[in-house]
Amino acid sequence: MTSYILRSIVFAANLLLAFPLIAQQKADASVFVTHEWNSTDQITTVGISHIFAEYSSGFVGEVNTSLGYAEVLTESDVFEEYPIWETGVKLGYYSTIFVYIEAGIDLAELALDHEREDCCIRDERINNQIDGYAGIGTGINLNQAKLTLFIRARQIDANNWEAKEHVFAGASFELKF
């Protein structure tokens, strides 16, 4: 299992480094740091983002990918800690003030065939799904930086546990290049 995690991290690092080169030559790429939380849990990520569609009307499509760390309280009151590698899409209206909707999945769980579990307990659950999220956000565009506040509903579970809370509030700081 450690081999899968290492391969996923190496693949993600290559993707993060290559992503701006694949993107258009226009400066639509950015790096960001995100922290989200609720009463018991927290998730912190670092990633890159790229605008893939920009219209004169102000509507924008954006893709992002990030690596991070999650600490989640389960329904049985045990904290689970694990790495995440998320990718998502945002669609919204961007100006000085912007709003968007978003959705994404945890590629680390997908790459590992969603086998996240405790080291010593194996209780196969039929309802283990690939973790993902859907959310809404708003923020302010400050030329070369963006500050964003958002709310996300998350699907978080594994073979032998499910998160107690599913709604997160968050903040993100982004630098454009």
N, C-alpha and C positions, 0 to 999 in steps of 0.2 A: 504494500500500500504506500510506503514511503517513496518508492520508485515512481508511482503514479503522480504523487504530489510534486516531486522534483521535476518530472517531465512537464507537468502542467505549469509550474512556476517558470521554467525555462521558456516554454512556448509563449506564455503570457508576456514575459519580459521582451522576447523577440517581437511580438505583436505590438507592444507599447512603443518600442523603438522604431519599428517600421511603419507604423500607422501614419505619421505625418508625411512620410515619403510617398506613400500610396495616395494620399489625399491630393487635391488640386493644388496648383502652385499658389493660389490666392491664400492669404493669411487667415484661414478659417479654423485653425487648430488651436487648442488650448490645453493647459494642464490644470488639474483641480484637486482639492482636498475636501473631503466630505466627512461630516460626523453626524450621525443620527442616533436618536435615543428614545426611550419611553421610560416608564417608571422602574423597570428592572434591567433593561437590555441596552447595549450600545454596539454600534457598527461604525468603523472608521475605514475609509478607503482613500487611495491616491490613484488618479487616472488621467486619461487623455480624452479629448472630445473633438469632434469635427463636424462642421456644418456641411450637410450633403445637399441641401436644397434651400435656396434663398430667393424669395420672390420680392418684387418691387412693392408689394402690398404690406410687407413686414412679416409675413408668415415664414417660418423657418422650420426645417427638419434637421435634427442633430443626432449623431450616433456617439456613444461613449463606451469605454471599457476601463475597468479599474481593478486594482488588487487591494485587498484589505483584510481586516480581522474583525470577527464578530464574537460577542460574548452574550449568550442568550439563556434566560431562565426557562427551564422546561416545565411542563405541567406537573411533574413530580418534584418540583422545587430543587432541581440540580442545575448548576450553571454548566453549559456546554460552551467551549471555546474552539474556534476553528477558522482557517483561512477561507477567504472568498475571492472569487474572480468573476466579477459581474460585467455584463454588457447590456446596453439598453438603447432605447430610442426616445427622443423628445420631439414633440410637435407643438408649436406655439406661435404666439405673436411677440416679436422681439423689437423693441425700441429702447429708449432710455429706461423705461419701466417695462418689464416683460412678464408674461404668464405662459404656462405650458402644461401639457399632460405628458406622462411618461409611462413606459413599461420596460421591464428587463428580466433577465434570468441569471442564475448563478452557474457560470460555465464550469467552475471547479467541480460542482456536484454532477453536472452532465458528463464531464470528462471522466470522472471516477465511477460512472454508471450508478450514480446516486447511492453509494455504499457508505456514506458517513455514518459511523456508529461508535459506540463505546468500545473500548479495547477488550472488555471482558464479558460483555453481555450481548447475545445475539437473539433478537426477538423479531423475526421477519414480520413486517406489517405490509399489508397489501396496499395501503393508501399512501405510501411514501411517494411524494411527487418531487420533481425538480423544483428547487426553490426559485421564487421569482417575486416581482413586486409590480405595483401599479401606483401612480401618484400624481399629484398636482403640485405646482410650485409657482413662485413669483420672485422677482428680484429686481435689482438695479444694475444697469450696464454703465460702467465707468470707463469708457474708452478701452484701455488695455486690461481691464479687470471686470469681474462680475461678482456680485454678492447675491446669493440665492437662499431663500427659505422654502421648505417643502414639507409635505406630508405624504407618507407612503404606507400602503397596506401591503404586508409581506406574507408569503407562504414560506414558513420555515419548519422543516421537520427532518427526520432521519429514519433509519430502520427501526429504532427503538425509543424515539422520543419526538415530542412536538412542542414548539414554543408556546409558552403561556400567553404572551402578548403578541399581537399581529400588526399593530399600528405604531408607526414611528414618526417623530418630528425630526427635522434635520436642517442643517445649514451647510452651505458649500461656498468656498472661495475659489475663484478661477482666474488664471492669467492667460491672456490670449497672445499668440505669436503668429 
